[in-house]
Amino acid sequence: MAHVDPDIAIAAMTRLWRNFGNEVSSPLVRSWRIMCDALNAAGQPNSVGWTALAMPTGIGKTQFAALYCALIPNPQITLNNLKLGNLHPGVLFVTRFTEEADLFVEQVNRHAGRKVAAAYHSDASTTLADATRFPILAITHRACELYQSEDTIATDEGTIWEHLTGWLQSRRAKIIIDETPNFAACVQLNSNWLAQTLGALKYLTDANRTQYSALEALLASITHPETTNRSRRLRTDEIEDIYKIDTRRMREALSAADNYALAVECGPTKTCLRAVVQKTLSAIEAIQSNGWAWISYRNKIAQLNSATLHPSLRNGSGIILDATAAVYPGYGLLSPPANVIAAPASVRNYDNVKLYVARGHKAGKGYMADHVEKLWPQYREAIEAALPNGERILVCLHKIAREKVDVTALPRISLAHYGEIDGRNDWDTHEAVALLGLPYLDGATPANIAQALLGAKTTEWLQTPATRHTKEYDDVLATLHRGHMAASAIQAIHRVRMRRAIDSAGRCKPTSVFLLLPNGTDGDAVLSAVMSSLPGARMIGWQVEFAKRKKRTVPTTEVFLELFTNARPDVYTKAQVRSASGISSASLDRFIKRIQCPSSAERLNLNALGVSYYPQRGQGAEAYFVKA
């Protein structure tokens, strides 16, 4: 397999880097050599699993990948080269947006001096038949996931994915993924959608109502009035009901029905349920394909959940260019674990960065959406007070909060939201960035991602943090959640001009970063990850007193777990426990009622600590706890 000489690649990258007006340092050269060695190793016959290059922004990761692809020798197809395996390996480059795919292709072809690369997407001129003729092909993340998952048949023989990955009677050997891939395709289907689908289809004219019995049984089971509202694995009979649901016949009924027949009254208007039914049937089909599901509850509404690992991560190998790979635990949970390679020390220096941090603030999407209109003028005033010279500011919020903020009269401020910002260079001349809110995941998503990586888990695992110790992580769900928030924060922060190095020490131009963080482990995790991504940055306390989180009352369960975690093995009467914990008699009685259910999370957590409860009945008797 043809490869690239690292010395040739580094010499070419050095010329390119200096043409950009950048300085070249020894740590930067070592970073490029590490990248070249990793790219050469990818796709070899003995390659197993993924390598994540956790190189910081501003060292030219994507430019180097384009240059590397342009330098890959492309020998003629001769009998001797076929015998020696001395042929172009074929490269598939995967990036987030179609514009980035086009730019990558333009860079490769310019460096190569000829057309060796093409992009395949809806707006590109490259046909599916043409795709197999180019040694380097660029596609989007969405296409990479979609065409592997659906096995979409092409117009001639083979699937679309087989055409995209086909090269020289075989498959492209090197896959390069730019930025973090979507680790898991998650399914979330709530009971309201199931009920609406059932109501929309079952009562259509000429409907065969018996074909909806499995759907009815599933809905009745997950919404049973005696449910505990605790997360649990789906029972065997419930999974069997899902397999019995004939989505093909339901789709036929949906196609035959007009919108009026599918309409439901919502106040003065009628809403068509066609889109809801289509999404419900797609979710059911995904669960049928995955073969497992679990139930969570939110505001007493049942939700079916399942997930599958990204198809490339499931059984592929290659290179992932991700500056945040070192802080996201998903890489270590792959099988085999990804080889995360960090950049050499001192490749970047952020001593020109001021990090303004305010703690104790509410940062969730719901709170920000409800209060951003009132708080935005105060946020803006606090930021501008630290930036009196008209510096341009990128403000990153949740999407729903962004829609409520108007900056049309504020040319110095640009708005972006989580989910659209990763990897983009639109704001690389801005002097400051502010994160107003953190991208918390909903309660079900970390469990979906974990099970996509580790396999379906039990009800006990879903309900009990003590059972979720995985590798070095005490609770893998909490770790995945915090890793997601930290990686998202780092991605957002590095969109402004700090991403560009201006000297051989890897410094950037003076840049200001503003963070509003909660207290506790979530805020600690994000701050620690941000500081690790900004070596040399100076942290400054930011006095922002409005919108602070009120000190919360510690839940009874947490009080008891802390009490018995620190307690010595002994017998403790109910009165002693109440006195030591400082909680009310009513709260203690409610807690005791919960632990008397063998499957409750409280009972399972006490079991893990070796604590048992003994109720005593009769005059003068007192209940007690025993820690073994």
SESE-440920 format. One record per residue (C-alpha): x, z, y; chain; residue number from 1. Coordinates in nm, 2 decimals. Layout:
SESE-440920
- u,w,v,kette,nr
- X,Z,Y,A,NUM
...
END
This chain:
SESE-440920
- u,w,v,kette,nr
- 0.00,0.00,0.00,A,1
- 0.14,-0.10,0.34,A,2
- 0.22,0.18,0.58,A,3
- 0.36,0.23,0.93,A,4
- 0.72,0.34,1.00,A,5
- 0.69,0.66,1.20,A,6
- 0.99,0.58,1.42,A,7
- 0.83,0.24,1.52,A,8
- 0.49,0.41,1.59,A,9
- 0.65,0.68,1.80,A,10
- 0.85,0.44,2.00,A,11
- 0.54,0.22,2.07,A,12
- 0.33,0.53,2.16,A,13
- 0.61,0.66,2.39,A,14
- 0.60,0.33,2.58,A,15
- 0.22,0.33,2.60,A,16
- 0.21,0.69,2.71,A,17
- 0.46,0.63,2.99,A,18
- 0.27,0.32,3.10,A,19
- -0.03,0.56,3.15,A,20
- 0.19,0.76,3.39,A,21
- 0.24,1.05,3.15,A,22
- 0.55,1.24,3.05,A,23
- 0.67,1.27,2.69,A,24
- 0.80,1.59,2.55,A,25
- 0.96,1.69,2.21,A,26
- 0.65,1.88,2.10,A,27
- 0.44,1.58,2.18,A,28
- 0.66,1.35,1.98,A,29
- 0.64,1.59,1.69,A,30
- 0.26,1.58,1.71,A,31
- 0.26,1.20,1.69,A,32
- 0.50,1.22,1.39,A,33
- 0.27,1.46,1.21,A,34
- -0.03,1.23,1.28,A,35
- 0.16,0.92,1.15,A,36
- 0.27,1.10,0.83,A,37
- -0.09,1.22,0.77,A,38
- -0.23,0.87,0.83,A,39
- 0.02,0.72,0.60,A,40
- -0.06,0.97,0.33,A,41
- -0.44,0.91,0.36,A,42
- -0.58,0.67,0.10,A,43
- -0.29,0.70,-0.14,A,44
- -0.38,0.71,-0.51,A,45
- -0.30,1.08,-0.52,A,46
- -0.50,1.16,-0.21,A,47
- -0.76,1.43,-0.26,A,48
- -0.99,1.58,0.00,A,49
- -0.97,1.57,0.38,A,50
- -0.70,1.64,0.63,A,51
- -0.82,1.77,0.97,A,52
- -0.57,1.71,1.26,A,53
- -0.65,2.00,1.49,A,54
- -0.45,1.86,1.78,A,55
- -0.56,1.96,2.13,A,56
- -0.71,1.72,2.38,A,57
- -0.47,1.53,2.60,A,58
- -0.21,1.42,2.34,A,59
- -0.36,1.08,2.27,A,60
- -0.52,1.13,1.93,A,61
- -0.75,0.83,1.94,A,62
- -0.50,0.61,2.12,A,63
- -0.24,0.69,1.85,A,64
- -0.49,0.61,1.58,A,65
- -0.56,0.27,1.74,A,66
- -0.19,0.20,1.78,A,67
- -0.13,0.30,1.42,A,68
- -0.41,0.07,1.30,A,69
- -0.26,-0.22,1.50,A,70
- 0.09,-0.16,1.34,A,71
- -0.03,-0.16,0.98,A,72
- 0.14,-0.46,0.82,A,73
- -0.10,-0.72,0.69,A,74
- 0.09,-0.92,0.42,A,75
- -0.04,-1.24,0.28,A,76
- -0.24,-1.20,-0.04,A,77
- 0.01,-1.33,-0.30,A,78
- 0.04,-1.26,-0.67,A,79
- 0.36,-1.06,-0.60,A,80
- 0.20,-0.85,-0.33,A,81
- -0.10,-0.79,-0.56,A,82
- 0.13,-0.67,-0.83,A,83
- 0.33,-0.44,-0.60,A,84
- 0.02,-0.31,-0.42,A,85
- 0.18,-0.42,-0.09,A,86
- -0.14,-0.51,0.09,A,87
- -0.33,-0.39,0.39,A,88
- -0.51,-0.07,0.29,A,89
- -0.82,-0.14,0.49,A,90
- -0.94,0.11,0.75,A,91
- -1.29,0.25,0.84,A,92
- -1.29,0.42,1.18,A,93
- -1.59,0.64,1.25,A,94
- -1.68,0.76,1.60,A,95
- -1.98,0.91,1.78,A,96
- -2.10,0.63,2.01,A,97
- -2.12,0.25,1.99,A,98
- -1.93,0.23,2.32,A,99
- -1.64,0.42,2.17,A,100
- -1.64,0.20,1.86,A,101
- -1.61,-0.11,2.09,A,102
- -1.33,0.05,2.29,A,103
- -1.14,0.14,1.98,A,104
- -1.16,-0.21,1.85,A,105
- -1.05,-0.35,2.19,A,106
- -0.74,-0.12,2.18,A,107
- -0.65,-0.21,1.83,A,108
- -0.67,-0.59,1.89,A,109
- -0.48,-0.56,2.22,A,110
- -0.19,-0.37,2.05,A,111
- -0.19,-0.60,1.76,A,112
- -0.20,-0.92,1.97,A,113
- -0.47,-1.07,1.75,A,114
- -0.82,-0.99,1.62,A,115
- -0.77,-0.75,1.33,A,116
- -1.05,-0.51,1.41,A,117
- -1.43,-0.54,1.46,A,118
- -1.72,-0.30,1.53,A,119
- -2.04,-0.31,1.33,A,120
- -2.35,-0.17,1.51,A,121
- -2.68,-0.30,1.64,A,122
- -2.54,-0.44,1.96,A,123
- -2.22,-0.59,1.81,A,124
- -2.18,-0.96,1.73,A,125
- -2.02,-0.88,1.39,A,126
- -2.25,-0.96,1.10,A,127
- -2.25,-0.77,0.77,A,128
- -2.09,-1.06,0.60,A,129
- -1.81,-1.07,0.87,A,130
- -1.75,-0.70,0.83,A,131
- -1.56,-0.73,0.50,A,132
- -1.32,-0.99,0.65,A,133
- -1.17,-0.75,0.91,A,134
- -0.90,-0.51,0.78,A,135
- -1.01,-0.25,1.04,A,136
- -1.38,-0.18,1.10,A,137
- -1.53,0.07,1.34,A,138
- -1.88,0.22,1.30,A,139
- -2.07,0.52,1.43,A,140
- -2.12,0.87,1.28,A,141
- -2.49,0.79,1.24,A,142
- -2.42,0.47,1.05,A,143
- -2.17,0.64,0.83,A,144
- -2.42,0.90,0.73,A,145
- -2.73,0.68,0.71,A,146
- -2.60,0.40,0.50,A,147
- -2.44,0.63,0.24,A,148
- -2.76,0.84,0.21,A,149
- -3.01,0.56,0.19,A,150
- -2.82,0.31,-0.02,A,151
- -2.98,0.04,0.19,A,152
- -2.97,-0.29,0.02,A,153
- -2.81,-0.58,0.21,A,154
- -2.95,-0.93,0.23,A,155
- -2.73,-1.04,-0.06,A,156
- -2.59,-0.84,-0.35,A,157
- -2.48,-0.48,-0.29,A,158
- -2.57,-0.21,-0.04,A,159
- -2.48,-0.21,0.33,A,160
- -2.23,0.07,0.26,A,161
- -2.06,-0.13,0.00,A,162
- -2.02,-0.41,0.25,A,163
- -1.89,-0.18,0.52,A,164
- -1.63,-0.02,0.29,A,165
- -1.54,-0.33,0.09,A,166
- -1.19,-0.48,0.14,A,167
- -0.99,-0.72,-0.08,A,168
- -1.21,-0.69,-0.39,A,169
- -1.19,-0.31,-0.36,A,170
- -1.26,-0.05,-0.10,A,171
- -1.11,0.05,0.23,A,172
- -0.84,0.31,0.15,A,173
- -0.83,0.49,0.48,A,174
- -1.12,0.66,0.65,A,175
- -1.06,0.81,1.00,A,176
- -1.34,1.02,1.15,A,177
- -1.30,1.08,1.52,A,178
- -1.45,1.42,1.63,A,179
- -1.64,1.67,1.41,A,180
- -1.87,1.51,1.16,A,181
- -2.22,1.65,1.10,A,182
- -2.13,1.87,0.80,A,183
- -2.49,1.89,0.66,A,184
- -2.82,1.70,0.68,A,185
- -3.07,1.98,0.71,A,186
- -3.43,1.98,0.62,A,187
- -3.68,2.21,0.80,A,188
- -4.05,2.17,0.73,A,189
- -4.29,2.44,0.85,A,190
- -4.63,2.52,0.71,A,191
- -4.82,2.39,1.01,A,192
- -4.69,2.04,0.94,A,193
- -4.78,2.07,0.58,A,194
- -5.13,2.18,0.67,A,195
- -5.17,1.90,0.93,A,196
- -5.05,1.64,0.67,A,197
- -5.30,1.77,0.42,A,198
- -5.58,1.76,0.67,A,199
- -5.49,1.42,0.79,A,200
- -5.47,1.25,0.45,A,201
- -5.70,1.44,0.22,A,202
- -6.02,1.38,0.42,A,203
- -5.97,1.01,0.48,A,204
- -6.25,0.78,0.37,A,205
- -6.20,0.68,0.00,A,206
- -5.91,0.94,-0.04,A,207
- -5.84,1.05,-0.39,A,208
- -5.84,1.43,-0.32,A,209
- -5.70,1.52,-0.65,A,210
- -5.36,1.37,-0.57,A,211
- -5.32,1.64,-0.30,A,212
- -5.35,1.93,-0.53,A,213
- -4.97,1.99,-0.56,A,214
- -4.94,1.99,-0.18,A,215
- -5.23,2.24,-0.15,A,216
- -5.08,2.46,-0.42,A,217
- -4.74,2.46,-0.24,A,218
- -4.90,2.54,0.10,A,219
- -5.11,2.82,-0.05,A,220
- -4.80,2.98,-0.22,A,221
- -4.58,2.99,0.09,A,222
- -4.86,3.11,0.32,A,223
- -5.00,3.37,0.08,A,224
- -5.14,3.67,0.28,A,225
- -4.94,3.91,0.07,A,226
- -4.60,3.75,0.15,A,227
- -4.32,3.98,0.27,A,228
- -4.21,3.73,0.54,A,229
- -3.86,3.77,0.40,A,230
- -3.64,3.47,0.33,A,231
- -3.63,3.38,-0.04,A,232
- -3.54,3.10,-0.28,A,233
- -3.83,2.88,-0.39,A,234
- -3.97,2.97,-0.73,A,235
- -3.96,2.73,-1.02,A,236
- -4.34,2.67,-1.00,A,237
- -4.31,2.59,-0.63,A,238
- -4.03,2.34,-0.69,A,239
- -4.24,2.18,-0.96,A,240
- -4.53,2.15,-0.71,A,241
- -4.29,1.96,-0.47,A,242
- -4.18,1.72,-0.75,A,243
- -4.55,1.65,-0.82,A,244
- -4.62,1.54,-0.46,A,245
- -4.66,1.16,-0.48,A,246
- -4.52,1.06,-0.13,A,247
- -4.54,0.69,-0.21,A,248
- -4.91,0.69,-0.26,A,249
- -4.95,0.92,0.05,A,250
- -4.75,0.67,0.26,A,251
- -4.98,0.39,0.13,A,252
- -5.28,0.59,0.25,A,253
- -5.11,0.66,0.58,A,254
- -5.04,0.29,0.64,A,255
- -5.40,0.19,0.56,A,256
- -5.54,0.45,0.80,A,257
- -5.59,0.37,1.17,A,258
- -5.48,0.61,1.45,A,259
- -5.84,0.72,1.52,A,260
- -5.89,0.84,1.16,A,261
- -5.56,1.04,1.20,A,262
- -5.65,1.19,1.53,A,263
- -5.71,1.56,1.59,A,264
- -5.87,1.72,1.89,A,265
- -5.63,1.91,2.12,A,266
- -5.84,2.03,2.41,A,267
- -5.97,1.74,2.61,A,268
- -5.75,1.49,2.43,A,269
- -5.69,1.37,2.08,A,270
- -5.35,1.36,1.92,A,271
- -5.26,1.12,1.64,A,272
- -5.09,1.29,1.34,A,273
- -4.91,0.98,1.21,A,274
- -4.57,1.09,1.33,A,275
- -4.62,1.44,1.19,A,276
- -4.72,1.30,0.85,A,277
- -4.43,1.06,0.84,A,278
- -4.18,1.34,0.91,A,279
- -4.35,1.57,0.66,A,280
- -4.33,1.31,0.38,A,281
- -3.96,1.24,0.47,A,282
- -3.88,1.61,0.45,A,283
- -4.06,1.64,0.11,A,284
- -3.86,1.34,-0.02,A,285
- -3.54,1.50,0.10,A,286
- -3.62,1.82,-0.08,A,287
- -3.71,1.63,-0.40,A,288
- -3.37,1.45,-0.38,A,289
- -3.18,1.78,-0.31,A,290
- -3.35,1.96,-0.60,A,291
- -3.37,2.30,-0.42,A,292
- -3.52,2.47,-0.13,A,293
- -3.58,2.81,0.03,A,294
- -3.83,2.97,0.26,A,295
- -3.77,3.14,0.60,A,296
- -4.03,3.28,0.83,A,297
- -4.04,3.26,1.21,A,298
- -4.32,3.43,1.40,A,299
- -4.49,3.46,1.06,A,300
- -4.49,3.09,1.01,A,301
- -4.34,2.98,0.68,A,302
- -4.07,2.71,0.69,A,303
- -3.92,2.52,0.39,A,304
- -3.55,2.46,0.42,A,305
- -3.29,2.25,0.23,A,306
- -2.97,2.06,0.30,A,307
- -2.72,1.82,0.16,A,308
- -2.35,1.78,0.25,A,309
- -2.24,1.48,0.45,A,310
- -2.19,1.21,0.19,A,311
- -1.83,1.14,0.30,A,312
- -1.74,1.51,0.29,A,313
- -1.90,1.54,-0.05,A,314
- -1.67,1.32,-0.24,A,315
- -1.45,1.13,0.00,A,316
- -1.10,1.18,0.15,A,317
- -0.94,1.08,0.47,A,318
- -0.84,1.20,0.82,A,319
- -1.06,1.38,1.07,A,320
- -0.94,1.40,1.43,A,321
- -1.09,1.73,1.56,A,322
- -0.94,1.95,1.82,A,323
- -1.17,2.24,1.71,A,324
- -1.10,2.22,1.34,A,325
- -0.90,2.55,1.34,A,326
- -1.20,2.75,1.47,A,327
- -1.48,2.60,1.26,A,328
- -1.50,2.76,0.91,A,329
- -1.68,2.47,0.75,A,330
- -1.35,2.29,0.68,A,331
- -1.22,2.58,0.47,A,332
- -1.55,2.58,0.27,A,333
- -1.52,2.22,0.16,A,334
- -1.43,2.16,-0.20,A,335
- -1.14,2.11,-0.20,A,336
- -1.08,2.29,0.13,A,337
- -0.96,2.06,0.41,A,338
- -0.60,2.07,0.50,A,339
- -0.61,2.17,0.87,A,340
- -0.29,2.08,1.05,A,341
- -0.23,2.24,1.39,A,342
- -0.02,2.09,1.67,A,343
- 0.33,2.21,1.73,A,344
- 0.37,2.51,1.96,A,345
- 0.40,2.43,2.33,A,346
- 0.25,2.08,2.31,A,347
- 0.01,2.19,2.58,A,348
- 0.04,2.45,2.85,A,349
- -0.27,2.57,3.04,A,350
- -0.10,2.81,3.29,A,351
- -0.28,2.61,3.57,A,352
- -0.62,2.71,3.43,A,353
- -0.82,3.00,3.57,A,354
- -1.07,3.13,3.32,A,355
- -1.35,3.33,3.50,A,356
- -1.54,3.54,3.25,A,357
- -1.86,3.75,3.30,A,358
- -1.98,3.96,3.01,A,359
- -2.31,4.12,2.92,A,360
- -2.53,3.81,3.00,A,361
- -2.82,3.66,2.82,A,362
- -2.71,3.32,2.69,A,363
- -2.98,3.20,2.45,A,364
- -3.18,2.88,2.49,A,365
- -3.51,3.05,2.52,A,366
- -3.40,3.28,2.80,A,367
- -3.22,3.01,2.99,A,368
- -3.52,2.77,2.96,A,369
- -3.76,3.04,3.09,A,370
- -3.54,3.16,3.38,A,371
- -3.30,2.88,3.48,A,372
- -3.51,2.77,3.78,A,373
- -3.49,3.12,3.93,A,374
- -3.13,3.18,3.83,A,375
- -2.98,2.84,3.90,A,376
- -2.93,2.90,4.28,A,377
- -2.76,3.23,4.20,A,378
- -2.54,3.07,3.94,A,379
- -2.45,2.79,4.18,A,380
- -2.37,3.04,4.46,A,381
- -2.14,3.25,4.23,A,382
- -1.95,2.94,4.11,A,383
- -1.91,2.78,4.45,A,384
- -1.79,3.11,4.60,A,385
- -1.48,3.08,4.37,A,386
- -1.44,2.71,4.46,A,387
- -1.45,2.69,4.84,A,388
- -1.28,2.35,4.87,A,389
- -1.55,2.12,4.74,A,390
- -1.42,2.09,4.39,A,391
- -1.63,1.89,4.15,A,392
- -1.80,2.10,3.88,A,393
- -1.94,2.00,3.54,A,394
- -2.22,2.24,3.44,A,395
- -2.31,2.25,3.07,A,396
- -2.65,2.39,2.98,A,397
- -2.91,2.36,2.70,A,398
- -3.10,2.04,2.72,A,399
- -3.43,2.21,2.80,A,400
- -3.27,2.41,3.08,A,401
- -3.09,2.10,3.22,A,402
- -3.43,1.93,3.26,A,403
- -3.54,2.20,3.50,A,404
- -3.23,2.19,3.73,A,405
- -3.22,1.94,4.02,A,406
- -2.87,1.86,4.16,A,407
- -2.96,1.53,4.33,A,408
- -2.86,1.68,4.67,A,409
- -2.54,1.83,4.53,A,410
- -2.29,1.55,4.47,A,411
- -2.01,1.78,4.37,A,412
- -2.21,1.90,4.06,A,413
- -2.26,1.71,3.74,A,414
- -2.49,1.82,3.46,A,415
- -2.46,1.78,3.09,A,416
- -2.61,1.95,2.78,A,417
- -2.49,2.06,2.44,A,418
- -2.53,1.79,2.19,A,419
- -2.43,1.50,2.42,A,420
- -2.10,1.61,2.55,A,421
- -1.85,1.63,2.26,A,422
- -1.57,1.38,2.28,A,423
- -1.68,1.22,2.61,A,424
- -1.44,1.15,2.90,A,425
- -1.70,1.09,3.17,A,426
- -1.59,1.40,3.37,A,427
- -1.22,1.39,3.32,A,428
- -1.15,1.40,3.70,A,429
- -1.37,1.71,3.76,A,430
- -1.18,2.02,3.88,A,431
- -1.41,2.28,3.72,A,432
- -1.65,2.34,3.43,A,433
- -1.91,2.61,3.39,A,434
- -2.10,2.70,3.07,A,435
- -2.44,2.85,3.14,A,436
- -2.57,2.95,2.80,A,437
- -2.44,2.92,2.45,A,438
- -2.56,2.68,2.17,A,439
- -2.70,2.94,1.93,A,440
- -2.83,2.80,1.61,A,441
- -3.18,2.88,1.48,A,442
- -3.19,3.14,1.20,A,443
- -3.22,2.89,0.92,A,444
- -2.95,2.64,1.01,A,445
- -2.64,2.85,0.91,A,446
- -2.79,2.92,0.57,A,447
- -2.86,2.55,0.53,A,448
- -2.51,2.45,0.61,A,449
- -2.36,2.73,0.39,A,450
- -2.57,2.62,0.09,A,451
- -2.48,2.25,0.15,A,452
- -2.12,2.36,0.13,A,453
- -2.14,2.62,-0.14,A,454
- -2.45,2.53,-0.34,A,455
- -2.80,2.68,-0.35,A,456
- -2.81,3.06,-0.34,A,457
- -3.03,3.34,-0.46,A,458
- -3.30,3.54,-0.28,A,459
- -3.06,3.84,-0.27,A,460
- -2.79,3.63,-0.10,A,461
- -3.05,3.50,0.16,A,462
- -3.17,3.85,0.24,A,463
- -2.86,4.07,0.21,A,464
- -2.55,4.02,0.43,A,465
- -2.34,4.24,0.20,A,466
- -2.37,3.97,-0.07,A,467
- -2.25,3.68,0.14,A,468
- -1.88,3.77,0.14,A,469
- -1.71,3.44,0.09,A,470
- -1.33,3.39,0.09,A,471
- -1.20,3.58,0.40,A,472
- -1.55,3.59,0.57,A,473
- -1.75,3.91,0.54,A,474
- -2.07,3.72,0.61,A,475
- -2.04,3.35,0.58,A,476
- -2.36,3.29,0.78,A,477
- -2.25,3.49,1.08,A,478
- -1.91,3.32,1.06,A,479
- -2.05,2.97,1.05,A,480
- -2.28,3.05,1.34,A,481
- -2.00,3.19,1.56,A,482
- -1.77,2.91,1.46,A,483
- -2.03,2.65,1.57,A,484
- -2.08,2.83,1.91,A,485
- -1.70,2.86,1.96,A,486
- -1.63,2.49,1.87,A,487
- -1.91,2.37,2.10,A,488
- -1.78,2.58,2.39,A,489
- -1.43,2.45,2.35,A,490
- -1.56,2.09,2.33,A,491
- -1.75,2.14,2.65,A,492
- -1.47,2.31,2.84,A,493
- -1.22,2.03,2.76,A,494
- -1.43,1.76,2.91,A,495
- -1.28,1.80,3.26,A,496
- -0.94,1.73,3.39,A,497
- -0.75,1.99,3.20,A,498
- -0.77,1.74,2.91,A,499
- -0.50,1.54,3.07,A,500
- -0.13,1.65,3.07,A,501
- 0.06,1.59,3.39,A,502
- 0.42,1.69,3.29,A,503
- 0.65,1.72,3.00,A,504
- 0.55,2.08,2.95,A,505
- 0.19,1.97,2.87,A,506
- 0.04,2.13,3.19,A,507
- -0.28,2.01,3.34,A,508
- -0.38,1.99,3.71,A,509
- -0.53,2.32,3.84,A,510
- -0.87,2.37,3.67,A,511
- -1.13,2.65,3.68,A,512
- -1.35,2.75,3.39,A,513
- -1.66,2.97,3.42,A,514
- -1.81,3.15,3.12,A,515
- -2.12,3.37,3.11,A,516
- -2.10,3.55,2.78,A,517
- -2.30,3.82,2.60,A,518
- -2.14,4.15,2.49,A,519
- -2.08,4.21,2.12,A,520
- -1.94,4.00,1.84,A,521
- -2.09,3.67,1.94,A,522
- -1.93,3.69,2.29,A,523
- -1.61,3.82,2.14,A,524
- -1.58,3.53,1.90,A,525
- -1.64,3.26,2.17,A,526
- -1.40,3.42,2.41,A,527
- -1.13,3.46,2.15,A,528
- -1.16,3.09,2.04,A,529
- -1.16,2.97,2.40,A,530
- -0.84,3.17,2.48,A,531
- -0.67,3.04,2.17,A,532
- -0.75,2.68,2.28,A,533
- -0.60,2.75,2.63,A,534
- -0.26,2.90,2.58,A,535
- -0.12,3.02,2.91,A,536
- -0.46,3.03,3.09,A,537
- -0.52,3.33,3.32,A,538
- -0.84,3.52,3.26,A,539
- -1.02,3.66,3.57,A,540
- -1.31,3.90,3.57,A,541
- -1.61,3.72,3.72,A,542
- -1.85,3.96,3.89,A,543
- -2.20,3.81,3.82,A,544
- -2.45,4.10,3.81,A,545
- -2.78,3.92,3.79,A,546
- -2.94,3.81,3.46,A,547
- -2.75,4.07,3.26,A,548
- -2.88,4.17,2.92,A,549
- -3.05,4.51,2.91,A,550
- -2.89,4.75,2.67,A,551
- -3.08,4.72,2.35,A,552
- -3.21,4.99,2.13,A,553
- -3.01,4.99,1.80,A,554
- -3.25,4.90,1.51,A,555
- -3.31,5.18,1.26,A,556
- -3.16,4.98,0.98,A,557
- -2.83,4.94,1.16,A,558
- -2.83,5.32,1.24,A,559
- -2.87,5.41,0.87,A,560
- -2.62,5.16,0.75,A,561
- -2.36,5.29,0.99,A,562
- -2.44,5.65,0.90,A,563
- -2.40,5.60,0.53,A,564
- -2.10,5.37,0.56,A,565
- -1.91,5.65,0.72,A,566
- -2.07,5.93,0.51,A,567
- -1.88,6.11,0.23,A,568
- -2.02,6.11,-0.12,A,569
- -2.28,6.39,-0.12,A,570
- -2.65,6.48,-0.11,A,571
- -2.83,6.46,0.22,A,572
- -3.18,6.59,0.28,A,573
- -3.43,6.39,0.48,A,574
- -3.40,6.65,0.76,A,575
- -3.02,6.62,0.77,A,576
- -3.04,6.24,0.79,A,577
- -3.29,6.25,1.07,A,578
- -3.08,6.49,1.26,A,579
- -2.76,6.30,1.21,A,580
- -2.91,5.96,1.30,A,581
- -3.10,6.08,1.60,A,582
- -3.41,5.87,1.52,A,583
- -3.77,5.97,1.53,A,584
- -3.97,6.10,1.23,A,585
- -4.20,5.79,1.25,A,586
- -3.90,5.55,1.25,A,587
- -3.75,5.73,0.95,A,588
- -4.08,5.72,0.76,A,589
- -4.11,5.34,0.82,A,590
- -3.75,5.29,0.70,A,591
- -3.82,5.50,0.38,A,592
- -4.13,5.29,0.31,A,593
- -3.92,4.97,0.33,A,594
- -3.64,5.10,0.10,A,595
- -3.90,5.19,-0.16,A,596
- -3.95,4.81,-0.22,A,597
- -3.67,4.71,-0.47,A,598
- -3.62,4.37,-0.32,A,599
- -3.61,4.46,0.04,A,600
- -3.30,4.39,0.24,A,601
- -3.28,4.76,0.34,A,602
- -3.28,4.87,-0.02,A,603
- -3.03,4.61,-0.13,A,604
- -2.79,4.71,0.16,A,605
- -2.82,5.08,0.06,A,606
- -2.75,4.98,-0.30,A,607
- -2.44,4.80,-0.20,A,608
- -2.32,5.13,-0.03,A,609
- -2.40,5.33,-0.34,A,610
- -2.69,5.52,-0.17,A,611
- -3.01,5.62,-0.36,A,612
- -3.33,5.78,-0.23,A,613
- -3.52,6.04,-0.41,A,614
- -3.87,6.12,-0.29,A,615
- -4.00,6.48,-0.37,A,616
- -4.36,6.57,-0.39,A,617
- -4.52,6.91,-0.39,A,618
- -4.53,7.21,-0.17,A,619
- -4.19,7.31,-0.02,A,620
- -4.01,7.01,-0.17,A,621
- -3.80,6.78,0.04,A,622
- -3.68,6.42,-0.01,A,623
- -3.31,6.35,-0.02,A,624
- -3.05,6.07,-0.03,A,625
- -2.75,6.07,-0.26,A,626
- -2.43,5.87,-0.18,A,627
- -2.23,5.83,-0.50,A,628
END
